[in-house]
Amino acid sequence: MIGRLLRMTTHRSPKPATGATQPVERTVMAALVLSVLAGVGWIGGMIYTVLGWPL
């Protein structure tokens, strides 16, 4: 009974234009790559600093 109250639509929205979103995707991907490289560099620097301390 509950399933008969409302029908689900089969309408699909049109695909968005790929040309408008590509520059944003490239910018986001470049930012992610740079942030990963900065994080790896920071972790490497911390390991180098800790290993360099005289115990």
C-alpha distance matrix in Angstrom:
0.0 3.8 5.5 5.4 6.9 10.1 11.9 14.6 18.1 20.6 23.5 26.3 29.1 32.6 34.6 37.1 40.8 42.4 45.8 44.9 43.4 46.1 48.8 46.5 45.4 49.0 50.0 47.3 48.2 51.9 51.3 49.4 52.2 54.8 53.1 52.8 56.5 57.4 55.5 57.2 60.5 60.0 59.1 62.1 64.4 63.2 63.9 67.3 68.2 67.2 69.1 72.1 72.5 75.4 74.2
3.8 0.0 3.8 5.4 5.5 7.9 10.3 12.4 16.0 18.8 21.5 24.1 26.6 30.2 32.1 34.4 38.1 39.7 43.0 41.9 40.4 43.1 45.7 43.3 42.2 45.9 46.7 44.0 45.0 48.6 47.9 46.0 48.9 51.4 49.6 49.4 53.1 54.0 52.1 53.9 57.2 56.6 55.8 58.8 61.0 59.8 60.6 64.0 64.8 63.9 65.9 68.8 69.2 72.1 71.0
5.5 3.8 0.0 3.8 5.6 6.6 7.6 9.5 13.1 15.5 18.6 21.0 23.9 27.3 29.3 31.7 35.4 37.0 40.4 39.5 38.0 40.6 43.4 41.2 40.0 43.6 44.7 42.1 42.9 46.6 46.1 44.2 47.0 49.7 48.1 47.8 51.5 52.5 50.8 52.4 55.7 55.4 54.6 57.5 59.8 58.9 59.5 62.8 63.8 63.1 64.9 67.8 68.4 71.4 70.4
5.4 5.4 3.8 0.0 3.8 5.7 6.8 9.9 13.0 15.6 18.5 21.5 24.3 27.7 30.0 32.6 36.2 38.1 41.4 40.6 39.4 42.1 44.9 42.9 41.9 45.5 46.7 44.2 45.2 48.9 48.5 46.8 49.5 52.2 50.8 50.6 54.2 55.3 53.7 55.4 58.7 58.4 57.7 60.6 62.8 62.0 62.8 66.0 67.0 66.4 68.2 71.1 71.7 74.7 73.9
6.9 5.5 5.6 3.8 0.0 3.8 6.8 10.0 12.9 16.1 18.4 21.4 23.8 27.4 29.8 32.1 35.7 37.7 40.9 39.7 38.7 41.6 44.2 42.0 41.3 45.0 45.9 43.4 44.7 48.3 47.7 46.2 49.1 51.6 50.0 50.2 53.8 54.7 53.1 55.0 58.2 57.7 57.2 60.3 62.3 61.4 62.4 65.6 66.4 65.9 67.9 70.6 71.2 74.2 73.4
10.1 7.9 6.6 5.7 3.8 0.0 3.8 6.5 9.3 12.7 14.8 17.7 20.0 23.6 26.1 28.3 31.9 34.0 37.1 36.0 34.9 37.9 40.5 38.4 37.7 41.4 42.3 40.0 41.3 44.9 44.4 43.0 45.9 48.4 47.0 47.2 50.8 51.7 50.3 52.2 55.3 55.0 54.6 57.6 59.6 58.9 60.0 63.1 63.9 63.5 65.5 68.2 68.9 72.0 71.3
11.9 10.3 7.6 6.8 6.8 3.8 0.0 3.8 6.3 9.3 11.8 14.9 17.6 21.1 23.5 26.0 29.6 31.7 34.9 34.1 33.2 35.9 38.8 36.9 36.1 39.7 40.9 38.8 39.9 43.5 43.3 41.9 44.6 47.3 46.1 46.2 49.7 50.8 49.6 51.3 54.4 54.4 54.0 56.8 59.0 58.5 59.4 62.5 63.5 63.2 65.1 67.7 68.6 71.8 71.2
14.6 12.4 9.5 9.9 10.0 6.5 3.8 0.0 3.8 6.6 9.1 11.7 14.5 18.0 20.2 22.7 26.3 28.2 31.5 30.7 29.6 32.3 35.2 33.4 32.4 36.1 37.3 35.2 36.2 39.8 39.7 38.2 40.9 43.6 42.5 42.6 46.1 47.3 46.1 47.8 50.9 50.9 50.6 53.4 55.6 55.1 56.1 59.1 60.2 60.0 61.8 64.4 65.4 68.6 68.1
18.1 16.0 13.1 13.0 12.9 9.3 6.3 3.8 0.0 3.8 5.5 8.6 11.4 14.7 17.3 19.9 23.4 25.5 28.7 28.1 27.3 30.1 33.0 31.4 30.7 34.3 35.6 33.8 34.9 38.4 38.5 37.3 40.0 42.6 41.8 42.1 45.4 46.7 45.8 47.5 50.5 50.7 50.6 53.2 55.4 55.2 56.2 59.0 60.2 60.3 62.0 64.5 65.6 69.0 68.7
20.6 18.8 15.5 15.6 16.1 12.7 9.3 6.6 3.8 0.0 3.8 6.4 9.8 12.7 15.1 18.1 21.4 23.4 26.7 26.5 25.9 28.3 31.5 30.2 29.2 32.7 34.4 32.7 33.5 37.1 37.5 36.3 38.7 41.5 41.0 41.0 44.2 45.8 45.0 46.5 49.5 50.0 49.9 52.3 54.6 54.6 55.5 58.2 59.6 59.7 61.3 63.8 65.1 68.5 68.3
23.5 21.5 18.6 18.5 18.4 14.8 11.8 9.1 5.5 3.8 0.0 3.8 6.6 9.5 12.3 15.2 18.4 20.8 23.9 23.5 23.2 25.9 28.9 27.7 27.1 30.5 32.2 30.8 31.8 35.2 35.7 34.8 37.3 39.9 39.6 39.9 43.0 44.4 44.0 45.6 48.4 48.9 49.1 51.5 53.6 53.8 54.9 57.5 58.8 59.2 60.8 63.2 64.5 67.9 67.9
26.3 24.1 21.0 21.5 21.4 17.7 14.9 11.7 8.6 6.4 3.8 0.0 3.8 6.4 8.8 11.8 15.1 17.2 20.4 20.2 19.7 22.2 25.4 24.3 23.5 26.9 28.7 27.4 28.2 31.7 32.3 31.5 33.8 36.5 36.3 36.6 39.6 41.2 40.8 42.4 45.1 45.8 46.0 48.3 50.5 50.8 51.9 54.3 55.7 56.2 57.8 60.1 61.5 65.0 65.1
29.1 26.6 23.9 24.3 23.8 20.0 17.6 14.5 11.4 9.8 6.6 3.8 0.0 3.8 6.5 8.7 12.1 14.6 17.5 16.9 16.7 19.6 22.5 21.4 21.1 24.5 26.1 25.0 26.2 29.4 30.0 29.5 31.9 34.4 34.4 35.0 37.9 39.3 39.2 40.9 43.5 44.1 44.6 46.9 48.9 49.4 50.6 52.9 54.2 54.9 56.6 58.7 60.2 63.7 64.0
32.6 30.2 27.3 27.7 27.4 23.6 21.1 18.0 14.7 12.7 9.5 6.4 3.8 0.0 3.8 6.3 9.1 11.8 14.6 14.6 14.9 17.4 20.4 20.0 19.7 22.8 24.7 24.1 25.1 28.1 29.1 28.9 31.0 33.5 33.8 34.5 37.1 38.7 38.9 40.5 42.9 43.8 44.5 46.6 48.5 49.3 50.5 52.6 54.1 55.0 56.5 58.5 60.1 63.7 64.2
34.6 32.1 29.3 30.0 29.8 26.1 23.5 20.2 17.3 15.1 12.3 8.8 6.5 3.8 0.0 3.8 6.5 8.5 11.7 12.0 11.9 14.0 17.3 17.0 16.4 19.3 21.5 20.9 21.6 24.7 25.9 25.7 27.6 30.2 30.7 31.2 33.7 35.4 35.7 37.2 39.6 40.7 41.4 43.2 45.3 46.2 47.3 49.3 50.9 51.9 53.3 55.2 57.0 60.6 61.2
37.1 34.4 31.7 32.6 32.1 28.3 26.0 22.7 19.9 18.1 15.2 11.8 8.7 6.3 3.8 0.0 3.8 6.2 8.9 8.5 8.5 11.2 14.1 13.8 13.7 16.7 18.5 18.2 19.4 22.2 23.3 23.5 25.5 27.8 28.3 29.3 31.6 33.2 33.7 35.4 37.5 38.5 39.5 41.4 43.2 44.2 45.6 47.5 48.9 50.0 51.6 53.3 55.1 58.7 59.5
40.8 38.1 35.4 36.2 35.7 31.9 29.6 26.3 23.4 21.4 18.4 15.1 12.1 9.1 6.5 3.8 0.0 3.8 5.6 6.0 7.3 9.4 12.2 12.8 13.0 15.3 17.4 17.9 18.9 21.2 22.7 23.4 25.0 27.1 28.2 29.2 31.2 32.8 33.8 35.3 37.2 38.5 39.7 41.3 43.0 44.3 45.7 47.3 48.8 50.2 51.7 53.2 55.1 58.8 59.8
42.4 39.7 37.0 38.1 37.7 34.0 31.7 28.2 25.5 23.4 20.8 17.2 14.6 11.8 8.5 6.2 3.8 0.0 3.8 5.6 5.6 6.3 9.6 10.6 10.2 12.2 14.7 15.3 15.7 18.1 19.9 20.5 21.8 24.0 25.3 26.2 28.0 29.8 30.9 32.2 34.0 35.5 36.7 38.1 39.9 41.4 42.6 44.1 45.8 47.3 48.5 50.1 52.2 55.8 56.8
45.8 43.0 40.4 41.4 40.9 37.1 34.9 31.5 28.7 26.7 23.9 20.4 17.5 14.6 11.7 8.9 5.6 3.8 0.0 3.8 5.6 5.6 7.9 9.9 10.5 11.6 13.8 15.3 16.0 17.6 19.6 20.8 21.9 23.7 25.3 26.6 28.0 29.6 31.1 32.5 33.9 35.5 37.1 38.3 39.9 41.6 43.0 44.2 45.8 47.5 48.8 50.1 52.2 55.9 57.2
44.9 41.9 39.5 40.6 39.7 36.0 34.1 30.7 28.1 26.5 23.5 20.2 16.9 14.6 12.0 8.5 6.0 5.6 3.8 0.0 3.8 5.9 7.0 8.0 9.7 11.4 12.6 13.9 15.5 17.1 18.5 19.9 21.5 23.0 24.3 26.0 27.6 28.8 30.2 32.0 33.4 34.6 36.3 37.8 39.1 40.6 42.4 43.7 45.0 46.7 48.2 49.5 51.4 55.1 56.3
43.4 40.4 38.0 39.4 38.7 34.9 33.2 29.6 27.3 25.9 23.2 19.7 16.7 14.9 11.9 8.5 7.3 5.6 5.6 3.8 0.0 3.8 5.8 5.5 6.3 8.8 10.2 10.8 12.3 14.4 15.6 16.6 18.4 20.1 21.2 22.6 24.5 25.8 27.0 28.7 30.3 31.5 33.0 34.6 36.1 37.5 39.1 40.6 41.9 43.5 45.0 46.4 48.3 51.9 53.1
46.1 43.1 40.6 42.1 41.6 37.9 35.9 32.3 30.1 28.3 25.9 22.2 19.6 17.4 14.0 11.2 9.4 6.3 5.6 5.9 3.8 0.0 3.8 5.4 5.0 6.1 8.6 9.8 10.3 12.1 14.1 15.2 16.3 18.2 19.8 20.9 22.4 24.1 25.5 26.9 28.4 29.9 31.4 32.7 34.3 36.0 37.4 38.6 40.2 41.9 43.2 44.5 46.6 50.3 51.5
48.8 45.7 43.4 44.9 44.2 40.5 38.8 35.2 33.0 31.5 28.9 25.4 22.5 20.4 17.3 14.1 12.2 9.6 7.9 7.0 5.8 3.8 0.0 3.8 5.5 5.1 6.2 8.6 9.8 10.5 12.3 14.2 15.3 16.5 18.3 20.0 21.1 22.4 24.2 25.8 26.9 28.3 30.2 31.5 32.7 34.5 36.2 37.2 38.6 40.6 42.0 43.0 45.1 48.8 50.2
46.5 43.3 41.2 42.9 42.0 38.4 36.9 33.4 31.4 30.2 27.7 24.3 21.4 20.0 17.0 13.8 12.8 10.6 9.9 8.0 5.5 5.4 3.8 0.0 3.8 5.4 5.1 6.1 8.5 9.9 10.5 12.3 14.2 15.3 16.4 18.4 20.0 20.9 22.4 24.4 25.6 26.7 28.5 30.1 31.3 32.7 34.6 35.9 37.1 38.8 40.5 41.6 43.4 47.2 48.4
45.4 42.2 40.0 41.9 41.3 37.7 36.1 32.4 30.7 29.2 27.1 23.5 21.1 19.7 16.4 13.7 13.0 10.2 10.5 9.7 6.3 5.0 5.5 3.8 0.0 3.8 5.4 5.1 6.0 8.5 9.8 10.4 12.2 14.1 15.2 16.4 18.3 19.8 20.9 22.5 24.2 25.5 26.8 28.4 30.0 31.4 32.9 34.4 35.8 37.4 38.8 40.2 42.2 45.8 47.0
49.0 45.9 43.6 45.5 45.0 41.4 39.7 36.1 34.3 32.7 30.5 26.9 24.5 22.8 19.3 16.7 15.3 12.2 11.6 11.4 8.8 6.1 5.1 5.4 3.8 0.0 3.8 5.5 5.1 6.0 8.5 9.8 10.5 12.2 14.1 15.3 16.5 18.1 19.8 21.1 22.4 24.1 25.7 26.9 28.3 30.1 31.6 32.7 34.3 36.1 37.4 38.6 40.7 44.4 45.7
50.0 46.7 44.7 46.7 45.9 42.3 40.9 37.3 35.6 34.4 32.2 28.7 26.1 24.7 21.5 18.5 17.4 14.7 13.8 12.6 10.2 8.6 6.2 5.1 5.4 3.8 0.0 3.8 5.5 5.1 6.2 8.6 9.9 10.6 12.2 14.3 15.4 16.3 18.2 20.0 21.0 22.2 24.3 25.6 26.7 28.4 30.2 31.3 32.5 34.5 36.0 37.0 39.0 42.7 44.1
47.3 44.0 42.1 44.2 43.4 40.0 38.8 35.2 33.8 32.7 30.8 27.4 25.0 24.1 20.9 18.2 17.9 15.3 15.3 13.9 10.8 9.8 8.6 6.1 5.1 5.5 3.8 0.0 3.8 5.4 5.1 6.2 8.6 9.9 10.5 12.3 14.3 15.2 16.3 18.3 19.8 20.8 22.4 24.2 25.4 26.8 28.5 30.0 31.2 32.8 34.5 35.8 37.5 41.2 42.4
48.2 45.0 42.9 45.2 44.7 41.3 39.9 36.2 34.9 33.5 31.8 28.2 26.2 25.1 21.6 19.4 18.9 15.7 16.0 15.5 12.3 10.3 9.8 8.5 6.0 5.1 5.5 3.8 0.0 3.8 5.4 5.1 6.2 8.6 9.8 10.6 12.4 14.2 15.3 16.6 18.3 19.8 21.1 22.5 24.2 25.7 27.1 28.5 30.1 31.6 32.9 34.4 36.4 40.1 41.2
51.9 48.6 46.6 48.9 48.3 44.9 43.5 39.8 38.4 37.1 35.2 31.7 29.4 28.1 24.7 22.2 21.2 18.1 17.6 17.1 14.4 12.1 10.5 9.9 8.5 6.0 5.1 5.4 3.8 0.0 3.8 5.4 5.1 6.1 8.5 9.9 10.6 12.2 14.1 15.4 16.4 18.2 20.0 21.0 22.3 24.3 25.8 26.8 28.3 30.3 31.5 32.6 34.8 38.4 39.9
51.3 47.9 46.1 48.5 47.7 44.4 43.3 39.7 38.5 37.5 35.7 32.3 30.0 29.1 25.9 23.3 22.7 19.9 19.6 18.5 15.6 14.1 12.3 10.5 9.8 8.5 6.2 5.1 5.4 3.8 0.0 3.8 5.5 5.1 6.1 8.6 9.9 10.4 12.1 14.2 15.2 16.2 18.2 19.8 20.7 22.3 24.2 25.4 26.5 28.4 30.0 31.1 32.9 36.7 38.0
49.4 46.0 44.2 46.8 46.2 43.0 41.9 38.2 37.3 36.3 34.8 31.5 29.5 28.9 25.7 23.5 23.4 20.5 20.8 19.9 16.6 15.2 14.2 12.3 10.4 9.8 8.6 6.2 5.1 5.4 3.8 0.0 3.8 5.5 5.1 6.2 8.6 9.8 10.4 12.3 14.1 15.1 16.4 18.2 19.7 21.0 22.5 24.1 25.5 26.9 28.5 29.9 31.8 35.5 36.5
52.2 48.9 47.0 49.5 49.1 45.9 44.6 40.9 40.0 38.7 37.3 33.8 31.9 31.0 27.6 25.5 25.0 21.8 21.9 21.5 18.4 16.3 15.3 14.2 12.2 10.5 9.9 8.6 6.2 5.1 5.5 3.8 0.0 3.8 5.5 5.2 6.2 8.6 9.9 10.6 12.3 14.2 15.4 16.5 18.2 20.0 21.2 22.4 24.2 25.9 27.0 28.3 30.6 34.2 35.4
54.8 51.4 49.7 52.2 51.6 48.4 47.3 43.6 42.6 41.5 39.9 36.5 34.4 33.5 30.2 27.8 27.1 24.0 23.7 23.0 20.1 18.2 16.5 15.3 14.1 12.2 10.6 9.9 8.6 6.1 5.1 5.5 3.8 0.0 3.8 5.4 5.1 6.1 8.5 9.9 10.4 12.1 14.2 15.2 16.2 18.2 19.9 20.8 22.2 24.2 25.6 26.5 28.7 32.3 33.9
53.1 49.6 48.1 50.8 50.0 47.0 46.1 42.5 41.8 41.0 39.6 36.3 34.4 33.8 30.7 28.3 28.2 25.3 25.3 24.3 21.2 19.8 18.3 16.4 15.2 14.1 12.2 10.5 9.8 8.5 6.1 5.1 5.5 3.8 0.0 3.8 5.4 5.0 6.1 8.6 9.7 10.3 12.2 14.0 15.0 16.3 18.3 19.7 20.7 22.4 24.1 25.3 27.1 30.8 32.0
52.8 49.4 47.8 50.6 50.2 47.2 46.2 42.6 42.1 41.0 39.9 36.6 35.0 34.5 31.2 29.3 29.2 26.2 26.6 26.0 22.6 20.9 20.0 18.4 16.4 15.3 14.3 12.3 10.6 9.9 8.6 6.2 5.2 5.4 3.8 0.0 3.8 5.4 5.0 6.1 8.5 9.8 10.5 12.1 14.1 15.3 16.5 18.2 19.8 21.1 22.4 24.0 26.0 29.6 30.7
56.5 53.1 51.5 54.2 53.8 50.8 49.7 46.1 45.4 44.2 43.0 39.6 37.9 37.1 33.7 31.6 31.2 28.0 28.0 27.6 24.5 22.4 21.1 20.0 18.3 16.5 15.4 14.3 12.4 10.6 9.9 8.6 6.2 5.1 5.4 3.8 0.0 3.8 5.4 5.1 6.1 8.5 9.9 10.4 12.1 14.2 15.3 16.3 18.1 20.0 21.0 22.2 24.5 28.1 29.5
57.4 54.0 52.5 55.3 54.7 51.7 50.8 47.3 46.7 45.8 44.4 41.2 39.3 38.7 35.4 33.2 32.8 29.8 29.6 28.8 25.8 24.1 22.4 20.9 19.8 18.1 16.3 15.2 14.2 12.2 10.4 9.8 8.6 6.1 5.0 5.4 3.8 0.0 3.8 5.5 5.0 6.1 8.6 9.7 10.4 12.2 14.2 15.1 16.2 18.3 19.8 20.7 22.7 26.4 27.9
55.5 52.1 50.8 53.7 53.1 50.3 49.6 46.1 45.8 45.0 44.0 40.8 39.2 38.9 35.7 33.7 33.8 30.9 31.1 30.2 27.0 25.5 24.2 22.4 20.9 19.8 18.2 16.3 15.3 14.1 12.1 10.4 9.9 8.5 6.1 5.0 5.4 3.8 0.0 3.8 5.4 5.0 6.1 8.5 9.7 10.5 12.3 14.1 15.2 16.5 18.3 19.7 21.4 25.1 26.1
57.2 53.9 52.4 55.4 55.0 52.2 51.3 47.8 47.5 46.5 45.6 42.4 40.9 40.5 37.2 35.4 35.3 32.2 32.5 32.0 28.7 26.9 25.8 24.4 22.5 21.1 20.0 18.3 16.6 15.4 14.2 12.3 10.6 9.9 8.6 6.1 5.1 5.5 3.8 0.0 3.8 5.4 5.2 6.1 8.5 9.9 10.6 12.1 14.1 15.4 16.4 18.1 20.2 23.7 24.9
60.5 57.2 55.7 58.7 58.2 55.3 54.4 50.9 50.5 49.5 48.4 45.1 43.5 42.9 39.6 37.5 37.2 34.0 33.9 33.4 30.3 28.4 26.9 25.6 24.2 22.4 21.0 19.8 18.3 16.4 15.2 14.1 12.3 10.4 9.7 8.5 6.1 5.0 5.4 3.8 0.0 3.8 5.5 5.0 6.1 8.6 9.9 10.4 12.1 14.2 15.2 16.2 18.5 22.1 23.7
60.0 56.6 55.4 58.4 57.7 55.0 54.4 50.9 50.7 50.0 48.9 45.8 44.1 43.8 40.7 38.5 38.5 35.5 35.5 34.6 31.5 29.9 28.3 26.7 25.5 24.1 22.2 20.8 19.8 18.2 16.2 15.1 14.2 12.1 10.3 9.8 8.5 6.1 5.0 5.4 3.8 0.0 3.8 5.4 5.0 6.2 8.7 9.8 10.4 12.3 14.2 15.1 16.8 20.5 21.9
59.1 55.8 54.6 57.7 57.2 54.6 54.0 50.6 50.6 49.9 49.1 46.0 44.6 44.5 41.4 39.5 39.7 36.7 37.1 36.3 33.0 31.4 30.2 28.5 26.8 25.7 24.3 22.4 21.1 20.0 18.2 16.4 15.4 14.2 12.2 10.5 9.9 8.6 6.1 5.2 5.5 3.8 0.0 3.8 5.4 5.1 6.2 8.6 9.8 10.6 12.2 14.1 15.7 19.2 20.1
62.1 58.8 57.5 60.6 60.3 57.6 56.8 53.4 53.2 52.3 51.5 48.3 46.9 46.6 43.2 41.4 41.3 38.1 38.3 37.8 34.6 32.7 31.5 30.1 28.4 26.9 25.6 24.2 22.5 21.0 19.8 18.2 16.5 15.2 14.0 12.1 10.4 9.7 8.5 6.1 5.0 5.4 3.8 0.0 3.8 5.4 5.1 6.1 8.5 10.0 10.5 12.1 14.5 17.9 19.3
64.4 61.0 59.8 62.8 62.3 59.6 59.0 55.6 55.4 54.6 53.6 50.5 48.9 48.5 45.3 43.2 43.0 39.9 39.9 39.1 36.1 34.3 32.7 31.3 30.0 28.3 26.7 25.4 24.2 22.3 20.7 19.7 18.2 16.2 15.0 14.1 12.1 10.4 9.7 8.5 6.1 5.0 5.4 3.8 0.0 3.8 5.5 5.0 6.1 8.6 9.9 10.4 12.5 16.1 17.9
63.2 59.8 58.9 62.0 61.4 58.9 58.5 55.1 55.2 54.6 53.8 50.8 49.4 49.3 46.2 44.2 44.3 41.4 41.6 40.6 37.5 36.0 34.5 32.7 31.4 30.1 28.4 26.8 25.7 24.3 22.3 21.0 20.0 18.2 16.3 15.3 14.2 12.2 10.5 9.9 8.6 6.2 5.1 5.4 3.8 0.0 3.8 5.4 5.0 6.1 8.5 9.7 10.9 14.6 15.7
63.9 60.6 59.5 62.8 62.4 60.0 59.4 56.1 56.2 55.5 54.9 51.9 50.6 50.5 47.3 45.6 45.7 42.6 43.0 42.4 39.1 37.4 36.2 34.6 32.9 31.6 30.2 28.5 27.1 25.8 24.2 22.5 21.2 19.9 18.3 16.5 15.3 14.2 12.3 10.6 9.9 8.7 6.2 5.1 5.5 3.8 0.0 3.8 5.4 5.2 6.0 8.4 10.2 13.4 14.3
67.3 64.0 62.8 66.0 65.6 63.1 62.5 59.1 59.0 58.2 57.5 54.3 52.9 52.6 49.3 47.5 47.3 44.1 44.2 43.7 40.6 38.6 37.2 35.9 34.4 32.7 31.3 30.0 28.5 26.8 25.4 24.1 22.4 20.8 19.7 18.2 16.3 15.1 14.1 12.1 10.4 9.8 8.6 6.1 5.0 5.4 3.8 0.0 3.8 5.6 5.2 6.0 8.8 12.1 13.9
68.2 64.8 63.8 67.0 66.4 63.9 63.5 60.2 60.2 59.6 58.8 55.7 54.2 54.1 50.9 48.9 48.8 45.8 45.8 45.0 41.9 40.2 38.6 37.1 35.8 34.3 32.5 31.2 30.1 28.3 26.5 25.5 24.2 22.2 20.7 19.8 18.1 16.2 15.2 14.1 12.1 10.4 9.8 8.5 6.1 5.0 5.4 3.8 0.0 3.8 5.5 5.1 6.5 10.2 12.2
67.2 63.9 63.1 66.4 65.9 63.5 63.2 60.0 60.3 59.7 59.2 56.2 54.9 55.0 51.9 50.0 50.2 47.3 47.5 46.7 43.5 41.9 40.6 38.8 37.4 36.1 34.5 32.8 31.6 30.3 28.4 26.9 25.9 24.2 22.4 21.1 20.0 18.3 16.5 15.4 14.2 12.3 10.6 10.0 8.6 6.1 5.2 5.6 3.8 0.0 3.8 5.4 5.4 8.8 9.6
69.1 65.9 64.9 68.2 67.9 65.5 65.1 61.8 62.0 61.3 60.8 57.8 56.6 56.5 53.3 51.6 51.7 48.5 48.8 48.2 45.0 43.2 42.0 40.5 38.8 37.4 36.0 34.5 32.9 31.5 30.0 28.5 27.0 25.6 24.1 22.4 21.0 19.8 18.3 16.4 15.2 14.2 12.2 10.5 9.9 8.5 6.0 5.2 5.5 3.8 0.0 3.8 5.6 8.0 9.1
72.1 68.8 67.8 71.1 70.6 68.2 67.7 64.4 64.5 63.8 63.2 60.1 58.7 58.5 55.2 53.3 53.2 50.1 50.1 49.5 46.4 44.5 43.0 41.6 40.2 38.6 37.0 35.8 34.4 32.6 31.1 29.9 28.3 26.5 25.3 24.0 22.2 20.7 19.7 18.1 16.2 15.1 14.1 12.1 10.4 9.7 8.4 6.0 5.1 5.4 3.8 0.0 3.8 6.4 9.0
72.5 69.2 68.4 71.7 71.2 68.9 68.6 65.4 65.6 65.1 64.5 61.5 60.2 60.1 57.0 55.1 55.1 52.2 52.2 51.4 48.3 46.6 45.1 43.4 42.2 40.7 39.0 37.5 36.4 34.8 32.9 31.8 30.6 28.7 27.1 26.0 24.5 22.7 21.4 20.2 18.5 16.8 15.7 14.5 12.5 10.9 10.2 8.8 6.5 5.4 5.6 3.8 0.0 3.8 6.2
75.4 72.1 71.4 74.7 74.2 72.0 71.8 68.6 69.0 68.5 67.9 65.0 63.7 63.7 60.6 58.7 58.8 55.8 55.9 55.1 51.9 50.3 48.8 47.2 45.8 44.4 42.7 41.2 40.1 38.4 36.7 35.5 34.2 32.3 30.8 29.6 28.1 26.4 25.1 23.7 22.1 20.5 19.2 17.9 16.1 14.6 13.4 12.1 10.2 8.8 8.0 6.4 3.8 0.0 3.8
74.2 71.0 70.4 73.9 73.4 71.3 71.2 68.1 68.7 68.3 67.9 65.1 64.0 64.2 61.2 59.5 59.8 56.8 57.2 56.3 53.1 51.5 50.2 48.4 47.0 45.7 44.1 42.4 41.2 39.9 38.0 36.5 35.4 33.9 32.0 30.7 29.5 27.9 26.1 24.9 23.7 21.9 20.1 19.3 17.9 15.7 14.3 13.9 12.2 9.6 9.1 9.0 6.2 3.8 0.0
